[in-house]
Amino acid sequence: MSTRMNYHRARGRARMASHGSMDVNEAEIPGRFYTPRPRPSKASQRAGLSAAIAAVTRRIECQSCGHSASVALPPAKLGRRLRCSQCGETAGVVNEL
């Protein structure tokens, strides 16, 4: 009587025969087994996101028409000339929020 061959088990046995096997409990692993990091809470993620947005938010004010807006502007773009969305003239960074 023949049974179906379990190729997954056969490959596993062949791999153990060719590479050898070691018991995990007897292996001398430095340190210990580390547990995975705890998943961050949504509140801490929201707090980090709001802090990151606050770090790049600047108050821009047009020098000619007086229009002002809060813009998320990274520090790399601080030295560039910005245009007012209302009149098209050059606007400047007034202060950081």
Phi and psi in radians as a Rosetta constraint file:
Dihedral C 1 N 2 CA 2 C 2 CIRCULARHARMONIC -1.868 0.35
Dihedral N 2 CA 2 C 2 N 3 CIRCULARHARMONIC 2.565 0.35
Dihedral C 2 N 3 CA 3 C 3 CIRCULARHARMONIC -2.039 0.35
Dihedral N 3 CA 3 C 3 N 4 CIRCULARHARMONIC 2.880 0.35
Dihedral C 3 N 4 CA 4 C 4 CIRCULARHARMONIC -1.244 0.35
Dihedral N 4 CA 4 C 4 N 5 CIRCULARHARMONIC 2.504 0.35
Dihedral C 4 N 5 CA 5 C 5 CIRCULARHARMONIC -1.450 0.35
Dihedral N 5 CA 5 C 5 N 6 CIRCULARHARMONIC 2.283 0.35
Dihedral C 5 N 6 CA 6 C 6 CIRCULARHARMONIC -1.626 0.35
Dihedral N 6 CA 6 C 6 N 7 CIRCULARHARMONIC 1.684 0.35
Dihedral C 6 N 7 CA 7 C 7 CIRCULARHARMONIC -1.216 0.35
Dihedral N 7 CA 7 C 7 N 8 CIRCULARHARMONIC -0.521 0.35
Dihedral C 7 N 8 CA 8 C 8 CIRCULARHARMONIC -1.093 0.35
Dihedral N 8 CA 8 C 8 N 9 CIRCULARHARMONIC -0.810 0.35
Dihedral C 8 N 9 CA 9 C 9 CIRCULARHARMONIC -1.164 0.35
Dihedral N 9 CA 9 C 9 N 10 CIRCULARHARMONIC -0.680 0.35
Dihedral C 9 N 10 CA 10 C 10 CIRCULARHARMONIC -1.135 0.35
Dihedral N 10 CA 10 C 10 N 11 CIRCULARHARMONIC -0.735 0.35
Dihedral C 10 N 11 CA 11 C 11 CIRCULARHARMONIC -1.126 0.35
Dihedral N 11 CA 11 C 11 N 12 CIRCULARHARMONIC -0.682 0.35
Dihedral C 11 N 12 CA 12 C 12 CIRCULARHARMONIC -1.092 0.35
Dihedral N 12 CA 12 C 12 N 13 CIRCULARHARMONIC -0.752 0.35
Dihedral C 12 N 13 CA 13 C 13 CIRCULARHARMONIC -1.139 0.35
Dihedral N 13 CA 13 C 13 N 14 CIRCULARHARMONIC -0.719 0.35
Dihedral C 13 N 14 CA 14 C 14 CIRCULARHARMONIC -1.133 0.35
Dihedral N 14 CA 14 C 14 N 15 CIRCULARHARMONIC -0.683 0.35
Dihedral C 14 N 15 CA 15 C 15 CIRCULARHARMONIC -1.132 0.35
Dihedral N 15 CA 15 C 15 N 16 CIRCULARHARMONIC -0.742 0.35
Dihedral C 15 N 16 CA 16 C 16 CIRCULARHARMONIC -1.140 0.35
Dihedral N 16 CA 16 C 16 N 17 CIRCULARHARMONIC -0.623 0.35
Dihedral C 16 N 17 CA 17 C 17 CIRCULARHARMONIC -1.226 0.35
Dihedral N 17 CA 17 C 17 N 18 CIRCULARHARMONIC -0.655 0.35
Dihedral C 17 N 18 CA 18 C 18 CIRCULARHARMONIC -1.444 0.35
Dihedral N 18 CA 18 C 18 N 19 CIRCULARHARMONIC -0.680 0.35
Dihedral C 18 N 19 CA 19 C 19 CIRCULARHARMONIC -1.686 0.35
Dihedral N 19 CA 19 C 19 N 20 CIRCULARHARMONIC -0.320 0.35
Dihedral C 19 N 20 CA 20 C 20 CIRCULARHARMONIC 1.497 0.35
Dihedral N 20 CA 20 C 20 N 21 CIRCULARHARMONIC 2.878 0.35
Dihedral C 20 N 21 CA 21 C 21 CIRCULARHARMONIC -2.410 0.35
Dihedral N 21 CA 21 C 21 N 22 CIRCULARHARMONIC 2.737 0.35
Dihedral C 21 N 22 CA 22 C 22 CIRCULARHARMONIC -2.374 0.35
Dihedral N 22 CA 22 C 22 N 23 CIRCULARHARMONIC 2.411 0.35
Dihedral C 22 N 23 CA 23 C 23 CIRCULARHARMONIC -1.287 0.35
Dihedral N 23 CA 23 C 23 N 24 CIRCULARHARMONIC 2.332 0.35
Dihedral C 23 N 24 CA 24 C 24 CIRCULARHARMONIC -1.128 0.35
Dihedral N 24 CA 24 C 24 N 25 CIRCULARHARMONIC -0.622 0.35
Dihedral C 24 N 25 CA 25 C 25 CIRCULARHARMONIC -1.210 0.35
Dihedral N 25 CA 25 C 25 N 26 CIRCULARHARMONIC -0.507 0.35
Dihedral C 25 N 26 CA 26 C 26 CIRCULARHARMONIC -1.563 0.35
Dihedral N 26 CA 26 C 26 N 27 CIRCULARHARMONIC -0.258 0.35
Dihedral C 26 N 27 CA 27 C 27 CIRCULARHARMONIC -1.208 0.35
Dihedral N 27 CA 27 C 27 N 28 CIRCULARHARMONIC 2.423 0.35
Dihedral C 27 N 28 CA 28 C 28 CIRCULARHARMONIC -1.617 0.35
Dihedral N 28 CA 28 C 28 N 29 CIRCULARHARMONIC 1.580 0.35
Dihedral C 28 N 29 CA 29 C 29 CIRCULARHARMONIC -1.707 0.35
Dihedral N 29 CA 29 C 29 N 30 CIRCULARHARMONIC 2.191 0.35
Dihedral C 29 N 30 CA 30 C 30 CIRCULARHARMONIC -1.136 0.35
Dihedral N 30 CA 30 C 30 N 31 CIRCULARHARMONIC 2.485 0.35
Dihedral C 30 N 31 CA 31 C 31 CIRCULARHARMONIC 1.376 0.35
Dihedral N 31 CA 31 C 31 N 32 CIRCULARHARMONIC -2.440 0.35
Dihedral C 31 N 32 CA 32 C 32 CIRCULARHARMONIC -2.516 0.35
Dihedral N 32 CA 32 C 32 N 33 CIRCULARHARMONIC 3.049 0.35
Dihedral C 32 N 33 CA 33 C 33 CIRCULARHARMONIC -1.317 0.35
Dihedral N 33 CA 33 C 33 N 34 CIRCULARHARMONIC 2.235 0.35
Dihedral C 33 N 34 CA 34 C 34 CIRCULARHARMONIC -1.581 0.35
Dihedral N 34 CA 34 C 34 N 35 CIRCULARHARMONIC 2.414 0.35
Dihedral C 34 N 35 CA 35 C 35 CIRCULARHARMONIC -1.423 0.35
Dihedral N 35 CA 35 C 35 N 36 CIRCULARHARMONIC 2.634 0.35
Dihedral C 35 N 36 CA 36 C 36 CIRCULARHARMONIC -1.134 0.35
Dihedral N 36 CA 36 C 36 N 37 CIRCULARHARMONIC 2.676 0.35
Dihedral C 36 N 37 CA 37 C 37 CIRCULARHARMONIC -1.093 0.35
Dihedral N 37 CA 37 C 37 N 38 CIRCULARHARMONIC 2.538 0.35
Dihedral C 37 N 38 CA 38 C 38 CIRCULARHARMONIC -1.193 0.35
Dihedral N 38 CA 38 C 38 N 39 CIRCULARHARMONIC 2.543 0.35
Dihedral C 38 N 39 CA 39 C 39 CIRCULARHARMONIC -1.231 0.35
Dihedral N 39 CA 39 C 39 N 40 CIRCULARHARMONIC 2.285 0.35
Dihedral C 39 N 40 CA 40 C 40 CIRCULARHARMONIC -1.193 0.35
Dihedral N 40 CA 40 C 40 N 41 CIRCULARHARMONIC 2.543 0.35
Dihedral C 40 N 41 CA 41 C 41 CIRCULARHARMONIC -1.320 0.35
Dihedral N 41 CA 41 C 41 N 42 CIRCULARHARMONIC 2.800 0.35
Dihedral C 41 N 42 CA 42 C 42 CIRCULARHARMONIC -1.146 0.35
Dihedral N 42 CA 42 C 42 N 43 CIRCULARHARMONIC -0.585 0.35
Dihedral C 42 N 43 CA 43 C 43 CIRCULARHARMONIC -1.134 0.35
Dihedral N 43 CA 43 C 43 N 44 CIRCULARHARMONIC -0.721 0.35
Dihedral C 43 N 44 CA 44 C 44 CIRCULARHARMONIC -1.215 0.35
Dihedral N 44 CA 44 C 44 N 45 CIRCULARHARMONIC -0.611 0.35
Dihedral C 44 N 45 CA 45 C 45 CIRCULARHARMONIC -1.158 0.35
Dihedral N 45 CA 45 C 45 N 46 CIRCULARHARMONIC -0.712 0.35
Dihedral C 45 N 46 CA 46 C 46 CIRCULARHARMONIC -1.144 0.35
Dihedral N 46 CA 46 C 46 N 47 CIRCULARHARMONIC -0.676 0.35
Dihedral C 46 N 47 CA 47 C 47 CIRCULARHARMONIC -1.131 0.35
Dihedral N 47 CA 47 C 47 N 48 CIRCULARHARMONIC -0.731 0.35
Dihedral C 47 N 48 CA 48 C 48 CIRCULARHARMONIC -1.139 0.35
Dihedral N 48 CA 48 C 48 N 49 CIRCULARHARMONIC -0.670 0.35
Dihedral C 48 N 49 CA 49 C 49 CIRCULARHARMONIC -1.167 0.35
Dihedral N 49 CA 49 C 49 N 50 CIRCULARHARMONIC -0.748 0.35
Dihedral C 49 N 50 CA 50 C 50 CIRCULARHARMONIC -1.179 0.35
Dihedral N 50 CA 50 C 50 N 51 CIRCULARHARMONIC -0.594 0.35
Dihedral C 50 N 51 CA 51 C 51 CIRCULARHARMONIC -1.170 0.35
Dihedral N 51 CA 51 C 51 N 52 CIRCULARHARMONIC -0.680 0.35
Dihedral C 51 N 52 CA 52 C 52 CIRCULARHARMONIC -1.180 0.35
Dihedral N 52 CA 52 C 52 N 53 CIRCULARHARMONIC -0.701 0.35
Dihedral C 52 N 53 CA 53 C 53 CIRCULARHARMONIC -1.177 0.35
Dihedral N 53 CA 53 C 53 N 54 CIRCULARHARMONIC -0.685 0.35
Dihedral C 53 N 54 CA 54 C 54 CIRCULARHARMONIC -1.134 0.35
Dihedral N 54 CA 54 C 54 N 55 CIRCULARHARMONIC -0.519 0.35
Dihedral C 54 N 55 CA 55 C 55 CIRCULARHARMONIC -1.237 0.35
Dihedral N 55 CA 55 C 55 N 56 CIRCULARHARMONIC -0.456 0.35
Dihedral C 55 N 56 CA 56 C 56 CIRCULARHARMONIC -1.899 0.35
Dihedral N 56 CA 56 C 56 N 57 CIRCULARHARMONIC 0.007 0.35
Dihedral C 56 N 57 CA 57 C 57 CIRCULARHARMONIC -1.464 0.35
Dihedral N 57 CA 57 C 57 N 58 CIRCULARHARMONIC 2.243 0.35
Dihedral C 57 N 58 CA 58 C 58 CIRCULARHARMONIC -2.215 0.35
Dihedral N 58 CA 58 C 58 N 59 CIRCULARHARMONIC 2.696 0.35
Dihedral C 58 N 59 CA 59 C 59 CIRCULARHARMONIC -1.719 0.35
Dihedral N 59 CA 59 C 59 N 60 CIRCULARHARMONIC 2.098 0.35
Dihedral C 59 N 60 CA 60 C 60 CIRCULARHARMONIC -1.904 0.35
Dihedral N 60 CA 60 C 60 N 61 CIRCULARHARMONIC 2.360 0.35
Dihedral C 60 N 61 CA 61 C 61 CIRCULARHARMONIC -2.308 0.35
Dihedral N 61 CA 61 C 61 N 62 CIRCULARHARMONIC 2.311 0.35
Dihedral C 61 N 62 CA 62 C 62 CIRCULARHARMONIC -1.298 0.35
Dihedral N 62 CA 62 C 62 N 63 CIRCULARHARMONIC 2.389 0.35
Dihedral C 62 N 63 CA 63 C 63 CIRCULARHARMONIC -1.415 0.35
Dihedral N 63 CA 63 C 63 N 64 CIRCULARHARMONIC -0.372 0.35
Dihedral C 63 N 64 CA 64 C 64 CIRCULARHARMONIC -1.695 0.35
Dihedral N 64 CA 64 C 64 N 65 CIRCULARHARMONIC -0.794 0.35
Dihedral C 64 N 65 CA 65 C 65 CIRCULARHARMONIC -1.774 0.35
Dihedral N 65 CA 65 C 65 N 66 CIRCULARHARMONIC -0.217 0.35
Dihedral C 65 N 66 CA 66 C 66 CIRCULARHARMONIC 1.491 0.35
Dihedral N 66 CA 66 C 66 N 67 CIRCULARHARMONIC 0.028 0.35
Dihedral C 66 N 67 CA 67 C 67 CIRCULARHARMONIC -1.131 0.35
Dihedral N 67 CA 67 C 67 N 68 CIRCULARHARMONIC 2.392 0.35
Dihedral C 67 N 68 CA 68 C 68 CIRCULARHARMONIC -2.318 0.35
Dihedral N 68 CA 68 C 68 N 69 CIRCULARHARMONIC 2.681 0.35
Dihedral C 68 N 69 CA 69 C 69 CIRCULARHARMONIC -2.721 0.35
Dihedral N 69 CA 69 C 69 N 70 CIRCULARHARMONIC 2.698 0.35
Dihedral C 69 N 70 CA 70 C 70 CIRCULARHARMONIC -1.651 0.35
Dihedral N 70 CA 70 C 70 N 71 CIRCULARHARMONIC 2.212 0.35
Dihedral C 70 N 71 CA 71 C 71 CIRCULARHARMONIC -2.264 0.35
Dihedral N 71 CA 71 C 71 N 72 CIRCULARHARMONIC 2.414 0.35
Dihedral C 71 N 72 CA 72 C 72 CIRCULARHARMONIC -1.414 0.35
Dihedral N 72 CA 72 C 72 N 73 CIRCULARHARMONIC 1.750 0.35
Dihedral C 72 N 73 CA 73 C 73 CIRCULARHARMONIC -2.114 0.35
Dihedral N 73 CA 73 C 73 N 74 CIRCULARHARMONIC 1.982 0.35
Dihedral C 73 N 74 CA 74 C 74 CIRCULARHARMONIC -1.162 0.35
Dihedral N 74 CA 74 C 74 N 75 CIRCULARHARMONIC 2.703 0.35
Dihedral C 74 N 75 CA 75 C 75 CIRCULARHARMONIC -1.039 0.35
Dihedral N 75 CA 75 C 75 N 76 CIRCULARHARMONIC -0.470 0.35
Dihedral C 75 N 76 CA 76 C 76 CIRCULARHARMONIC -1.160 0.35
Dihedral N 76 CA 76 C 76 N 77 CIRCULARHARMONIC -0.415 0.35
Dihedral C 76 N 77 CA 77 C 77 CIRCULARHARMONIC -1.790 0.35
Dihedral N 77 CA 77 C 77 N 78 CIRCULARHARMONIC 0.193 0.35
Dihedral C 77 N 78 CA 78 C 78 CIRCULARHARMONIC -1.172 0.35
Dihedral N 78 CA 78 C 78 N 79 CIRCULARHARMONIC -0.600 0.35
Dihedral C 78 N 79 CA 79 C 79 CIRCULARHARMONIC -1.402 0.35
Dihedral N 79 CA 79 C 79 N 80 CIRCULARHARMONIC -0.126 0.35
Dihedral C 79 N 80 CA 80 C 80 CIRCULARHARMONIC -1.397 0.35
Dihedral N 80 CA 80 C 80 N 81 CIRCULARHARMONIC 2.709 0.35
Dihedral C 80 N 81 CA 81 C 81 CIRCULARHARMONIC -1.403 0.35
Dihedral N 81 CA 81 C 81 N 82 CIRCULARHARMONIC 2.307 0.35
Dihedral C 81 N 82 CA 82 C 82 CIRCULARHARMONIC -1.941 0.35
Dihedral N 82 CA 82 C 82 N 83 CIRCULARHARMONIC 2.560 0.35
Dihedral C 82 N 83 CA 83 C 83 CIRCULARHARMONIC -1.828 0.35
Dihedral N 83 CA 83 C 83 N 84 CIRCULARHARMONIC 2.490 0.35
Dihedral C 83 N 84 CA 84 C 84 CIRCULARHARMONIC -1.253 0.35
Dihedral N 84 CA 84 C 84 N 85 CIRCULARHARMONIC 2.415 0.35
Dihedral C 84 N 85 CA 85 C 85 CIRCULARHARMONIC -1.349 0.35
Dihedral N 85 CA 85 C 85 N 86 CIRCULARHARMONIC -0.288 0.35
Dihedral C 85 N 86 CA 86 C 86 CIRCULARHARMONIC -1.541 0.35
Dihedral N 86 CA 86 C 86 N 87 CIRCULARHARMONIC -0.911 0.35
Dihedral C 86 N 87 CA 87 C 87 CIRCULARHARMONIC -1.952 0.35
Dihedral N 87 CA 87 C 87 N 88 CIRCULARHARMONIC -0.274 0.35
Dihedral C 87 N 88 CA 88 C 88 CIRCULARHARMONIC 1.532 0.35
Dihedral N 88 CA 88 C 88 N 89 CIRCULARHARMONIC -0.013 0.35
Dihedral C 88 N 89 CA 89 C 89 CIRCULARHARMONIC -1.410 0.35
Dihedral N 89 CA 89 C 89 N 90 CIRCULARHARMONIC 2.962 0.35
Dihedral C 89 N 90 CA 90 C 90 CIRCULARHARMONIC -1.208 0.35
Dihedral N 90 CA 90 C 90 N 91 CIRCULARHARMONIC 2.312 0.35
Dihedral C 90 N 91 CA 91 C 91 CIRCULARHARMONIC -1.981 0.35
Dihedral N 91 CA 91 C 91 N 92 CIRCULARHARMONIC 2.792 0.35
Dihedral C 91 N 92 CA 92 C 92 CIRCULARHARMONIC -2.252 0.35
Dihedral N 92 CA 92 C 92 N 93 CIRCULARHARMONIC 2.759 0.35
Dihedral C 92 N 93 CA 93 C 93 CIRCULARHARMONIC -1.353 0.35
Dihedral N 93 CA 93 C 93 N 94 CIRCULARHARMONIC 2.141 0.35
Dihedral C 93 N 94 CA 94 C 94 CIRCULARHARMONIC -1.495 0.35
Dihedral N 94 CA 94 C 94 N 95 CIRCULARHARMONIC -0.997 0.35
Dihedral C 94 N 95 CA 95 C 95 CIRCULARHARMONIC -2.746 0.35
Dihedral N 95 CA 95 C 95 N 96 CIRCULARHARMONIC 2.924 0.35
Dihedral C 95 N 96 CA 96 C 96 CIRCULARHARMONIC -1.638 0.35
Dihedral N 96 CA 96 C 96 N 97 CIRCULARHARMONIC 2.469 0.35
